[in-house]
Amino acid sequence: MLKRFIILLAGLCSMASATAQDDSFFTDPSLLKPWDKGTFDLVYVNSNILERMRGYNAVLVDQPEILISPDSKYMGARGDELKQLADTARLAMMERLEAGGRTIADGPGPATLYMRWAIVDLYLRKKKRGILSYTPMGMVVHTTRQAAIRDLFKKVDIVELGLQVEFTDAVSGEILGAATSKQGTRKARGQEEDLVTWEELDAMFNTLGERTRCYLDNAEREEDERRDCDSIVIEPEESAGK
């Protein structure tokens, strides 16, 4: 718990503007190809992925970058609100990996898988808020990630966002995998916006964490015991109001 607390306090999210087509995040965007299995739209998987994964005993999970769409209806998201989103994503990944017995690394080193990622094209819509929506300092640190993200959704609607992720060797920088995904649908003429719920967002983070854990587990299993990691989809939990 102490290590997680220190990581949470030290984590800073990068805030910038990007379009959905911006692929500058990836080391080599040309590697990504269309994908029709589950959550992700474009994917790259190293051809020797299982052999390479076998050597890793720790995962370095970076703080995700947050990039707001330049045409978002709301551009004034506060730093603490975006940090709630970044912290929630990071903790979801860490919890999934730790649940599978994986070590969370504090920094780059041998036998360490490095995960860098970004929440991009974030299209926000501000909700009306009063003094009762004020967030006390340290709220994210002293609560669960589910409560933190629920608090964020009281302040803004997330209309659309994309997820970009890349896995590399923490020392050599060799690219082992990369993917991009999109959630939500911006309003078109005559249509209603398909908002992203916090349950859907949490499920997307959990799906990524479970697939990463699956790849690491498969590297240690015999061929006939391996799971189909690409088919793993964590379904959103039903909200208490349903």
N, C-alpha and C positions, 0 to 999 in steps of 0.2 A: 504493500500500500504506500509506503514512503516513497519508493521509486516512482510510482504512478503520480503521486502528489507533486513531486519535484518536476517531472516531465510536464505535468499540466500547467504548473506555474510558469515554467520556462518557455513553453510553446508560444510562438508568435505566428499568426497567419498573415500571408501576403495578400494585399488587396490591390486589384488593378481592374482594367476593363479588357474584355476580349469578346470576340464573336464566336459563334458555334463552330465556324469553319477554321478557327485559329488552331493550328497544330504545332505551334512553336514550342509547346511544352515537351513534346517527345524528342528523344535523342535522334531517332531516325523514323519520321512519320511514314516513309515509304514501306516500312515493314508491315504496317497494319492493313488487313484485308477484310472485306465484308464477312460478317459472321451471322449465322442464323440459329444459334443455339442459346436460347434463354435471354439473359439480361443485356448483353453487350452487342453493340452494332458493328464495331471494327475491332479486330483482335490480332495479336501476334503471339505465337507460342514458339519458343526455341525448339528446333527439331530434336535436340538432345535434352529436352527438359527434365525427364526423369533421372537421367544420369547426373545432370548438373545439380538437381535438387537434393540428391542423396548426400551431398557433402555439407549441407547447411544445418547447423544446430541452434541458430539464433536468427531473429528477424528484427531489423531496424525499421521501425515505422515512423516516417517523417510526419511533421505537422502538415496537413493539406493546405495548399494555397487556395484562396477564395478570389474568384475573378467575376466581377459584376458585369453583366451585359451592358454595353453602352446605350442601348435603347430601353433599358429597364424603366418602368414607370416611377420607381422609387430608387434614387441613387444615394440617399442619406443614411443608409444603415450604419449604425455606430460600430466602432471597433469591438466593443464587448459583445454585441449581438452576433457579429460574424465569428468572433472567437468561440462563442457558444456552439455554433455550427461546426467549426473546425475541431473543437475538443470532442464533440459528440461522435464525429466520424472517426477520429483517432482512437477513442476509447472502445468503440464498437469493434474495430479491427483487433486491438490488443486483447480484448476479452475473449474473442473467438479463438485467437491463437493460444492464449494462456490456458483456455479450457481444454485444448488438445495437448497440453503439456509442453508447448513451445516456449522458449526463452525469449523475452523481449530485450533486445540489446540497447545499451545506452549510447553507443557510438559505433562507427565503422570498425571492422576488424576481420580477421580470417574466419572462414566458415559462417559468414553473416550475409543474409539476404537483405537487400535494401529496397524498401518500398517508398517511392515518391509519388505523390498524387495531387490532383487539383479538382476543385469543384468550380466549373466554368460556366459561362453564359448564364449566370444567375440573374433571373428576371423576377424582381420583387414588386409587391404592391403593399403599400403601407396601410395598416389598419388604424382606425381612430383609437387614440390612447389617452388615458388620464393619469392622474398621480398614482392610482392604484396599480398601474402597470409598471411602476418603477422597479428596477432590479437592484437589490442590495449588492454592495461590493462583496465579491467572493462567493456569490450564489452558486456559480458553476462548480467551484471546488468542493463546496459543502453539500452537494446533493447528488443524486444519481444522474446519469446522462439522459435518461428518459425524461426526468423532470426538467432538466435544462433545456432540452429541445422543445418540450411542451411550452415552456416559458417564452421561447423565441417565437413560436407560432401564434402566441397571443398578440404579438406586436406587428408581425408582417405575414403576408401570404407569399408563399413561394409558388410562382406560376410555372416556372420552367428552370431547369438546370441540366448541366452535363457533368459527367464524371470522367476524368482521365487519370489513368494509373500506369505506372511503369515499374517493373521489377528488374533490378540489376544486381550483379555481384558487388558487394560493398567495397571491395578493394580494386578489382580490375575494371569495373564498370561495364562488364559484358551484359548485354541486354538479354534477359531470360523470358520476359513476357511484357505485353502492353495491351491496353484495352481502353475503349471509350464507350460511354453509354449516355442516354438522354432520358430525362423524366419530365412529365408534364407537357401540356400543349398550350401555347399562346393563343389567345382569342383571335379568330379570323372573322371576317364580315359575316354576320348572321349566326355566329356560333358563341357558345359560352366557353370560358376558360376552364380547362381541366386542371385544377389546382393539385399540387403535390402535398399529400398529407404527411404528418410527421411519422405515421406508421409506415408509409411507403418509403420515406427517406431512410428510416432506421432499418427497414428490410433490405434496402439497396446496399447499405454499409455492411450489414450482416452477411449478405450473399457474397460480397467480395471477400470478407474475412474467412468464411467457410470454404470458399473455393481455394484460397491460398493455403489454408490448413490441409485441404484435401490433396493438393499437389505435393506438399511436403510429406504427407502420410503415404501416398502412393509410391514415392521414391523408395520407401522402406519395405514395401510389400511385394510378394510374388505377383506375377502378372495376372494370374487367375483370381487374385484377391483385391485387385485395384478397383476403385470406384470411378464412375464417369463424372469427373469434377465439373465439366462444362455444363452438365444438366442440372446442377444444384441451384435451386432458387428458393430463398427464404421468403415465405409469403408474409405480407403485412399482418400484424396482429390487429384484431378488431378493437376499435376504441371503446372506452367505457360507455360512451354515449349511444352506441348502436344497440 
